[in-house]
Amino acid sequence: MRRSDGRVAIDAGRFTIEGLSRAGNETWFLLRELGLAFDIGRCPDLLVGLPRIFVTHAHLDHSLGIPFYFAQRNLLGLPCGMVYVPSGAAADFDALMTVHERLEGFRYEYRIEGLSPGAVVTLRGGLEVRTHAASHRIPSNAYEVVEIRRKLEPQYSGLTGAEIAQLRSGGKVVTREQEASLVFYTGDTDREILQTNEAIFRSAVLMIECSFTGPEDRQRAVKYRHIHIEDLYDFADRFENDLIVLTHFSLRDSASEIHARLSARCPATLRQRIRLALPEPFVRIG
């Protein structure tokens, strides 16, 4: 889908990834079918109606819109939304809302919840969001959406519903849980997450930051704790993901420069699975 404002819409199979992401400017992604957003940027209107926003960290390009989100929901008479943030930043975000209340002379209805790595948020229909540690310069979370499915044990597959119900009433366990990782979103991070987190390689859809692509930016990536494209190439054989969406490109580079660099050097094992969070015609590499 072509958009004039730099937003992207990427088909990820069961859901569409809509959003905008440029380092230092603005990052947010809407996963409409899952009923959530990752990061909030400056809070575009698309996100105001969402009941849940998962913010990875407090840098303004990812979190500036939090007060506006709550203000708009109050103005529109919507039920109180929930913004999840890293536990180490929750008190400061709460204090920020208090400052805005004082500045505007208005008492907001808002909910901000801090999440630590390992925390789980239950959504709906067997969906849950699991919190992971990201490796960045300030407290940062990564998020994974997992679907919990119940599957009938093979030995009971030929039974009728009534027979299965009878087994259940007798205390038999006739189903087992299966987990499917739908999407893993890193937010801002560096290559350490690739070294320490196995889940990142197994999710059906991986959304991973890739701030730097130029050969001269390797040290900049290390200094500011971001990922360089060469970091991903170092792990190319580990990625089992069906789709890998690269986000958070530096504004120092044009979309055409980023696209050309990846088209020239991307390993064959990744080439068909990679999508760039850039406007068309730069989403797919050649």
Steps between C-alpha positions, in 0.01 A plus 500: 500500500648836398472787749625856463573552871759225540264253666513138397250216483664157488304179452610259773249225425260494794539871558618818333781710643416869461732767625786741474855462626803723465767526771476814708185616320205269567424130543164330538340186359135399495407132487131557452390134491676434831351811661827657612781733405873489559632843598295816459720761332313832507168308523335508158121492495511133396622403848255699713228234477729214602454369856864390539833657404829324576779759523853367489685791664483868588687661211270764355482356150335194656301647791422870449133437422407333830338811660322582174363144478336527841381855435332399176332197654365722778380757247324236291339331799682171439566251781835542667779351290811328626858590413766247597855628555824359645468469878800727549322785321144460634532741795643774278225459242245523781669819623491634144124450488469689830691792348268505199197493727636803683586685180158439346292530815335165426499164677558220249383145524807299410675173569873447465641163600865411530610165362821316584654225286296185552172684558200373300193696391197294399308639204213300352430171326810328630731792418755634744788745489825392662757754611867455417809702584639720225859623516502877461632811679196536729248248642345336195263214430445277201157340454385165361142413410429132560188302414409215736311226320341188646535192282333163544742222594553271196356191669162673536477643148234248382260550790171685488437816699286307747776243554758772556266673747459172687878458525532854630231442763697198616810710556684410181724766344411479131671813366843654524615857462697612200670837476551697181708816503327739260727803520809615688564877516840613626460877522840669533776258585847389399648169391502368857137395459609272216756340727277445801141442383407185308135600461596774257592244235184287523210744475302486176552875454803681635495880518854606577670836503779561250603861554824491303588360160809697390848346535617814682234461772618185678646693794198732515280192544716379788514844665125559495406134551314444176517225240706527184394293200826306522393380847201331338714352225723345768197300619346436157488121536318519835183675385209254465243779463258504207527880476763744629399868509789743544407822681647822641737595217715807553383824340860555391427256218236535231257219428670439166845475662378253761323294237805494273735389780277212605429396142872480432614302806206315658574126539287275282358322805333825614426681176146376431387536861616855569271802485610857567288742703535753221243636254451333164682417279762422767324235712643196320863460402601381156 
